[in-house]
Amino acid sequence: MAFLELIGFVETPEQERDRLAQAPDGSINHFLSTLPVTIPGWPLDLLIELPWVAPRTDRKYRVVVVPIEYQRDFLPDGVDQEPLPRRRHSGSWTCAVVASDHPAYPVGGHRIVVSGAELARGKRVSLG
């Protein structure tokens, strides 16, 4: 992806971090701007523990999901293509919750929508 960043087709990691940091203090995107990318590739079918720690939440929760369906970001009316540079870790994923100690996100068929930026900053979980 370095070539696509070099020619300005995809935003650099620094541009992504700066974009996320522009979100209001206390928002999920602002919090994500402080975390490193740990899953740079396509997350489909991976087991990923979401980064639900302070200051995002009042206590650490363990929520593990499997991304199963991707949805691209909506473009404004009258816009046919995403402006350049294209967003890194864009879109969102419908995910199945496979492990959780969070009371609002039970295991057993529960689905949640998670941004690509949040999944990229999660922790890959291995069953081994």
Secondary structure, DSSP 8 states (H G I E B T S, - for coil): -HHHHHTTSB--HHHHHHHHHTS-TTSHHHHHTTS-----S--TT--EE----TTTSSS---EEEEEEEEE-----TT--S--SSB-TT-SEEEEEEEEE--TTS-SSS-EEEEEHHHHHTSEE----
